[in-house]
Amino acid sequence: MFKIIIPKATFKELEKIDFQNQKLIYLKIKDLKTGLFTSDKALKGKHKGKFRKRAGNYRIIYLKENDILVITLIRIAHRKEVY
């Protein structure tokens, strides 16, 4: 079980998304909490060390700290503008 940290700025981004996509994103966040990382990709370049989880047309960018089992959500946005 991982602890999920959602910063205030990330939570505000999530609030702006329509309800249907919010439900999908919350399901994906629940997957992160249980440790389901099967289709996640590691990012490259300036985002090296972060990971991406797909939620429909939205992406959840997160940072996983293995030693203490903490996941910090960095950004939740449409795939056109997330990177």
N, C-alpha and C positions, 0 to 999 in steps of 0.2 A: 504494500500500500504506500503510495506516495502522497506527500502533502503538496497541495496546489496553492500557489500564491498568485493572486490576481491584483496587480497594482491598480490604483484608482483610474489612471489614464486608459488602461486596457479595458477596464469595466465600462467606462464611458463609451468607448468604441463599440463594445458589445451591445449597449443599450440602444444605439442608433440603428442597429440591424433589425429587419422585420422579424416578426414573431416566429414564422416557420423556420427560418434559418437559425434563429436563436436556439430553438429546440434541438436542431441538429448539432449545433456547436456545443451545447451543454452535454449532449450524449458523447461527443468526442472528448470533451474535457473529463467526463466520467471514465472513459477508456484510459486516458492518461493517468488518472488517479489509481486505477487498478493495475497499471503497468502494461497495457496493451499497446506496443509500439510497432506492430507488424508492418504497416505500410508507410511509416514515417521516413522522411529523408533528411539526411544531414545537409546543411547549407554550406555553401562555399564562399570564397571571397571575403568581403568585409563582415559577413555574417557567420564566419567559421566558428564552430562550437555550438551553434544553435540548431534546432531541428524544426521541421515543418510537418504539420498534420493537416490533411485535407478534410474539409467539411463542406461538401458541395462546391460552390463557387468561392467559398471563403477559405482562408488559410489561418491556422493557429501557429504562431511562431513561439517557440518555448526554449527554455534553457534547462537542461537536466543536470542536476548535481548528484552524481552517483553515491558519494560517500555518505551523505546525510538524507537521501531519498526525498529531495525537494525539487519540485518543478515550478519554475517561475514563468508565467505567461508574459511574453514580451509585447505581442501585437496580435490583434484579430482584425482582419480587414479583407476586402474583396481581393481576389487574386490579381487584378489589374494594378492595384496600388499598394500591395503589402510589402514588396521589396523595395 
